[in-house]
């Protein structure tokens, strides 16, 4: 591998701006780091270049550990957005600068300069000053200068940002041709999806300092694993649906054949429908795809080869089962149509249409939505406005549904509804919350989030499971939460004191847990081994710093309320309980 990162972390002001990033980039690969401003991608690139240190983790280039090696000794070439050329030097002098400081002979410098000018299509411009060049030409000089000393790795930090569209396209093509001709491993940082699609062999998408997903551009676009990637890579309609034996049900309609799933029974899912996968027709019978609902065209926008529409869903779409990506009720769909589609069926604002869906992709997230549960409607409504719950729902583009259980926590009392639990159920912390949580878990809830009165958005999330039967589910839920908060993840394995001599077994468990988190759930996490009582050790660890959260997995509820009362009723931390009964 050309570049290997192992749990690289960088903090600013106590907040991780690069959060446990692990990554392997192959020889000659063109890898693009894509993400919004503030996602940590440029900081990660500077760490690879050696321009900023790291607080944790390891960086290796071509098998050599360079974590603490100076930038000039790492063998990398770096191109910045603002060119960073020496204004008083000619093109020739700029390109030769890195060779001159390395005491390369004049003849060799000249030969290398001419070779690079040919590569970047600037032959004959040797004696011009940067001020006499266009922006695109200046950036080509910057690329040539970065390549002059034959680096093993080329790093590009948003090099097209200051250029107009046509020059950007030309320079992208030039850099890709140079990269392929030289076979040099290249990392490009950008927030432009078009650039990423045009240039990348693989794309890594970052948000909140965490590397969320990696893969080929087509795979990430057509089969994203997370809400953020689905909505960041092009437009997307996020819908709450139900997976049934017959297919994916949205509202009253089943629109797609069911994919195979290891989960048991019907359950709520998050579905992605790309705008180009939505079909419009005058009637249901005229549709060639699965019928979704009737709709009304709210907006039609001409954008050249494509037509963009916003269609408001009408009768046939039920709000509890269908929500737009922003969580608004009365959802509307984004639709994109080609010119042949436009000519085949012309539409205008205010027109009623039939809506069909050609393809649905179901995200593999276990947290589809939230339910705020309390003994009265007023308390459920107040809980739904709790800041942390509202923040999580907003970041996850999902809804918070109220649920009233007048006998919540009363032993042997039945549930007020026969409807199955939907999403993660949230309850207020405080007195008797352990008993209320157990009451819900015994009546079908799979995840219960216990919220103290004023919790902060967590900066660290502790993860623990009581048995291997709940391990996979706990890791899946943890990954779903951690994709939406800038928090460090720490798995805490706790053995009884009498097993303190089994440290080797405990270390093996930590390695297995981290491996499963990486491979199955795309989650990077630290690991800790402790000995003692589970609840006491977790409480001690939570008390060490503010702004923490606990995710705990269970497969048996025997003694749950008594064991976890100290964590749930006297703590100041949000606790997410993941329950999967032993088979």
C-alpha positions, 0 to 999 in steps of 0.5 A, a space after each residue: 500500500 502507498 498510504 496507510 492510516 491507522 486510527 489517525 486523530 487530531 483535536 482542536 479545542 478538545 473536539 476531534 476534527 479528524 476522528 479515528 480515521 483508518 484507510 489504505 490507498 493502493 499504489 497508483 490509485 487516485 483517491 478522493 476525499 470528499 466532504 462538506 466544509 469542516 468535515 476534516 478532509 483538509 486536516 487529514 491531508 495536511 497530516 499525511 503531508 506532515 504539515 500538522 501533527 496527530 494526537 493519536 494513530 499512525 501514518 505510513 507511506 510505502 510501508 515506512 512509518 512517517 508519523 513523526 517524520 518532517 514534511 520535507 522527508 516524507 517524499 510527498 508533493 503538495 498542491 494548494 488551492 491558492 497556487 502558492 507560487 513564488 511571485 518573483 520567480 519565473 515558471 522555470 525557477 518555480 518548477 526547479 525550486 525543489 530540485 535546487 534545494 536538493 542540490 540537483 545539477 543544472 543540466 538535470 534540473 533543466 531536463 526535468 523541467 522540460 519533461 514536466 512542462 510537456 506533461 502539463 502542456 505549458 511548453 515554451 512558458 519557462 520565462 514567464 512570471 506567475 502574474 503573466 499566466 492565467 489561473 489555470 496555467 498557474 495551477 499547472 505550474 504548481 502541479 509541475 513544481 510538486 512533481 519535480 522531485 519525483 515524490 511517491 505521493 501527490 496530495 491535492 488540496 482543492 486545487 480547482 476551487 479558484 477556477 471557472 468551470 471550463 478551466 476546472 474541467 480542462 485542468 482535471 483532465 490534465 491532472 488525471 492524464 499526468 497521474 495515469 502516465 506517471 502512475 503516482 498515488 494521488 489524494 485529492 481533497 474536494 467538496 465538489 461531487 462532480 470532481 470526485 466522480 470525474 477523477 476518482 478510482 475510489 472516493 472516501 466521504 467524511 463528515 464530523 471528522 469521521 470517514 463514513 464510507 469508501 468505494 467506487 463512485 458508482 457503488 457509493 451513488 447507487 448503494 450508499 450505506 448511510 443517510 449522509 452519503 445518500 444525500 451528499 452524493 447527488 440529490 436523494 429522497 429519503 423515505 420512511 417505509 416498511 419492509 414486508 414479505 411482499 416488498 418495500 411498502 411506502 404509505 399504502 403501496 408496495 413499490 419494490 420487491 423485498 431484498 433478503 434481510 436477516 432481520 425477523 418480521 416486518 420493520 421500519 426502514 429508511 429507503 432512498 429513491 433517487 430523483 431519476 428513479 421517480 416516474 410521472 404519468 397521467 394515470 396509474 395505468 400509464 406507469 411502467 414502474 411500481 405505483 407510489 401515490 397521486 401527487 401535485 406538481 409544485 415546481 418545474 425547473 428547466 436546467 438544460 438536458 434535464 428537467 427538475 421538479 418538486 411533486 407534493 404527495 397527495 392521497 395515498 401517502 400516509 405521513 407516519 410512513 412517509 417523510 421527506 429528507 427534512 422530516 417535514 410532514 406532507 412530503 414532496 419528492 424531487 424528480 429529474 426527467 430527461 428530454 425524451 421523458 419531458 416530450 412523452 408527458 409534459 407537466 406544469 405546476 398545479 397538475 395532478 400526476 401519478 407517481 411511480 418508483 423504478 428503484 428503491 435502495 434500503 439503507 442498512 441502518 438499524 435506527 430508522 426514526 425515534 419515538 418519544 414515549 411518556 404517560 401523557 401526550 403533553 409529556 411525550 410532546 415535551 420529550 420530543 423537543 428535548 435538545 439532544 433528541 431533536 438534534 439527533 433527529 435533525 442530523 439523521 433526517 428523520 422524525 420523532 413520533 409521539 407515543 402515549 403509554 398511561 401505564 408505562 413502567 407499571 408491572 404486568 400492565 399491557 401496552 396501550 396499543 397493539 402497534 409494534 414499536 417503531 424506531 428507537 424509543 426515547 424516555 425521560 431519565 430520572 426516578 424509575 427510568 430503569 423500570 420504565 426502560 425494562 417495561 418497554 423492552 419486554 413489550 417489543 422495543 428493540 432500542 430504548 434511549 434514556 435521556 437525562 434532563 439536560 444532556 450535552 451532544 456527546 464528545 465521547 461514546 462508550 460502547 459495551 455489550 453484556 453478551 456476544 448475542 447482542 454484539 453485532 446489533 450493538 455495533 450496528 446501532 453504535 455506528 448509526 449514532 456515531 455517523 451523526 455526532 463528532 464523538 470518539 467511540 470507545 469499546 469498553 470490555 469488562 471482566 469480573 475481578 476474579 478473571 483478572 488473570 485472563 488478560 490475554 483472552 480479554 485482549 483477543 476479544 478487543 481485537 475481534 470487536 474492533 475487527 467486526 466494527 470495521 469490516 461489518 459496520 464501517 466503525 472505527 473505535 478505540 478499545 479498553 479492557 477493565 476488570 470489576 462490576 460492569 455497572 460500577 466500571 461504566 459509571 466510573 468511566 463516564 464520570 471521568 469527563 463531561 459530554 459522554 454517552 453510553 450504548 449498552 447491548 443486552 440479550 437477557 433482561 433478568 436483573 436489568 433494572 437492579 443492575 443498571 439503576 446506578 447508571 440510568 437514575 443517578 447519572 447525567 448521561 444519555 444511555 442507549 439500550 440495545 436489546 436482542 433476545 437470545 435465540 
